[in-house]
Amino acid sequence: MTKGEVLATKGTRLTKGEVLATKAKTLATKRYALGLLFSLLPLLTSAQTPDTTQQNTLNPVVITATRFETKMETIAQKLVLITKEDIQMTPAADLTDIVRKTAAVDVIQYPNLSSGIGIRGFRPQFSGLNQRTLLLIDGRPAGATNLSQINLNGVERIEVLKGPASSLYGSQAMGGVINVITARSKGDTRGAAFAEYGSFQAVQAGMNAGGNLTKKLDYDLSFNYLERAKDYKIGKNNWLRNAFRFQDAQKNYASGGTENVDESLTDGQRRPFTKLHYYSGRLRAGYQLAANWRVDVSGETFQAKDVESPGEISSGSSEASTKNVDRAAVDLSVSGKIDAHSPSLKVFTSEENTRNFTLNVSGKPVVPFRSAELENAWKGLQVKDVWKLGNHALILGYDYLHAATQSRRWTNDTTERGPTQPAYAIISSAFYAQALLTFNKLTLQPGIRYDNITFDVRQTALLPSYKAGKKTNPFTSPSLGATYQFLPFLRIKGALGRAFVTTDAYSVAGYNEVRDSKGRIAVTAGNADLKNESSLSWDLGLHYTKPRSGFSAGVTYFATKVDNRIAKIIRTTSEPLANGDVIVSRATFVNAADAHIAGLETEISYDLGALNDFRYALRAYWNGSSIFKARELIIDTDGKATNRDIQNVAKNTFNYGLEYDNRKWLRVRLSGRSVGTRKDIDYTDPVNPEIEYPQYMVLDLAASFRINAMHSLTMKVTNVTDENYYEKRGYNLPGRAVSVRYQIMF
């Protein structure tokens, strides 16, 4: 008993049992108070204790999108990291799916392996060599013009860098960069194999493995097969659409009026010609040449045969077609370390082929024949040296890239006609320098890159009117980023950068004459003085990250001005030639258009598991992009200027979710995507072509059950509420789909 208890009971005679009971009660009270104090101690001391490595889950994240390994919190650019767990717990068929469901980006997506992504107000693109979002695999050009060809099996993480990055990578990195990081395994061989079955008779199977075969030789192997043997159904129940009244698109008339267009008419329909099957694989082998030197060789392939395309929904099946897609890539890299230097060399080559087959002509079925063929090819090398100077780092490098494209077309199974454009190549030779300078709380990232670009138009046999030509066009891309740490958990970040995208080679170096039966000639000539389309962007953000508290948040404002966009101008003329022909028009390309973009990005995450020392995770998260302005100036062929909203860019795009992990046998994630209004062109209405898409919301659910150390079951429900929605009007995506995956780990 305490002294106070003795005094309080003085003069009162207690029995032995009462004394023991009083002692037990006092001891229990002390234990409760002590336990409560220890449970509250992390919260009471969090303001004084740095956010360091108490938990293994709180280790600093290292990213490579900046071309050298950097802690994520120190880089000035906005970056969304898609982890391996995100990939496993988000229902997604390909790279497009996982990025659109996690990174708050704009998307154009068709149901036949054609899709593209736009970042920060730039229109999504899914074809061509001149896009405004750069796709990389392990830091090199991916060798794919659309993201649907990149399978997720064997991917370690995905880094989505938002904002201009031409000072790092050159052309295309205007809106941002998607860098897919593949597995690099060492140690004992480990891996997993899985089989999955789901709605629309969808079967998927795959495996991945990696580790050391010998002390110096390591490898990674992955393979994936997918087949959807039944046409999918469009959503029917539409709980969210109906609750928020998202049923109608809006037609905007040139006269200024509007009309609602009912988008619920296709509810529950089965979409013909949407069967799909493909396989992909990757193999990497690495060898440790010496203590500080190694060589890695990797190859990957993607093969899809008879991929069905249903055509635009209003056409029924009259536009149905199939296509074969194949892609292959090989790269070799040598990396090492010499004192404070980390030099590396990477050589790569890749090729992408698409063959389209017509199934209908004017709505009537025909014997399928090859109607079009497209081949894109890339080859290049990357040389760099990362030089560590105390707390600072400097990277110096040289990039060479040769990207070429050529196409063919057929009228029927025997008659070939001229392609829509001649074959051409874009050749870039570039030097760059980037620094990461650390001064206590301030980090600076200055950089500059010089690209010398050659446009090479080639003679094409079936286009004799097109002439070969070659022109050179240089471009310099400077950038500056800064991060200042006000408090251990609060940083302000800012970035300023110039970026560019090359035009197609024909606009610079092409020449074409079209002569009719009366000797009238229309001339189209490239403009040797044409400048690359360029942008100047800046952003400013505030980021709060306190891992031990489980809370993080950020807000970033960005603005972009795009100059020197390309327009085609046609002018009538009358120029008689010596042979009696007359040139009646001349067309050329000019830098006449521009665009202005501004918006706000937000992110917030809170893990309630922090209250219990992260013995479990219960995390709510949000990632959003709101566009305040996305306007572009369009120049018609007659020189008339028109201002309009950039197509397929949503006013608001939000990703959010709630996930639970008991750290033992159960993980559950409910995730969602909401997309605001977007404008597009309705090509079925030439008089009043502008249409405004309805908003939509879609929820996905995934639950993973670990049976034991080797076996697990995962159930995924895509589009839980069975919404009828689309990323491109007329190409509605699947309704609710359920799948179950069994996985064995070894």
Secondary structure, DSSP 4 states (H G I P E B T S, - for coil): --HHHHHHTTT-PPPHHHHHHHHHHHHHHHHHHHHHHHHHHHHHHTTTS-S-SSSGGGPPPEE-TTSS-EEGGG-SSEEEEE-HHHHHHS--SSHHHHHHTTS--EEEEETTTEEEEE-TTPPPB-SSS--SEEEEETTEE-S-SSGGG---TTEEEEEEEES--HHHH-TTTTSEEEEEEEP---SS-EEEEEEEEETTTEEEEEEEEEEESSSSEEEEEEEEEEEE-SPPBBP---HHHHHHT--EEEEE-TTS-EEEEE--TTTT-B-SS--EEEEEEEEEEEEEEETTEEEEEEEEEEEEEEEEE---GGGTTTT-EEEEEEEEEEEEEEEE-BTTEEEEEEEEEEEEEEEEEEEEETTEEEEEEEEEEEEEEEEEEEEEEEEEETTEEEEEEEEEEEEEEEEEEESSSS-EE--SS--EEEEEEEEEEEEEEEETTEEEEEEEEEEEEEEEEPP-TT-TTB--EEEEEEEEEEEEEEEEEEETTEEEEEEEEEEEEPPPHHHHH-EEEEE-TTSEEEEEE--TTPPPEEEEEEEEEEEEEEGGGTEEEEEEEEEEEEEEEEEEEEEEEEEE-TTS-EEEEEEEEEEEEEEEEEEEEEEEEEEGGGGGTTSSEEEEEEEEEEEEEEEEEEE-TTS-EEEEEPTT--SEEEEEEEEEE-SSSEEEEEEEEEE---EEE-TT-SSS-EEEPPPEEEEEEEEEEE-SSSEEEEEEEESTT-----SSTT-PPB--EEEEEEEEE-
